[in-house]
Amino acid sequence: DALETADFKKYSPRTHESLSCWNSDSIGFNLIENVLCHICRNERPGAVLVFMTGWDDINALKEQLHSHPLLGDPSKVLLLACHGSMASSEQ
């Protein structure tokens, strides 16, 4: 595993603490939300793709983002869910 062999000695104690809390089996919806907010506020208009592991995760993230004041505002952000099991007309 790359994390086990990586040399983290040059990183700050705060970074060490953050990494110790990381769980590779858990998707960080809050992190995704924060990154998308940062992009919306600081980058020029465009598109962002977020790849998820399955339909349940796609729906859970979409629900969370729809409830956010910025990301859920349809005049500023268009959220689209796409999955191989969906008909092309629904994507």
Number of C-alpha atoms within 10 A of each C-alpha: 5 6 8 7 7 8 9 12 8 8 9 10 10 9 11 13 10 10 12 9 8 11 9 7 6 7 14 13 15 12 10 14 17 13 12 17 16 11 15 18 11 9 9 8 11 8 9 10 6 9 10 14 8 10 15 10 14 17 14 11 20 18 13 14 22 16 11 12 8 16 21 17 14 10 8 11 16 11 15 10 13 16 14 9 8 11 9 9 5 9 11
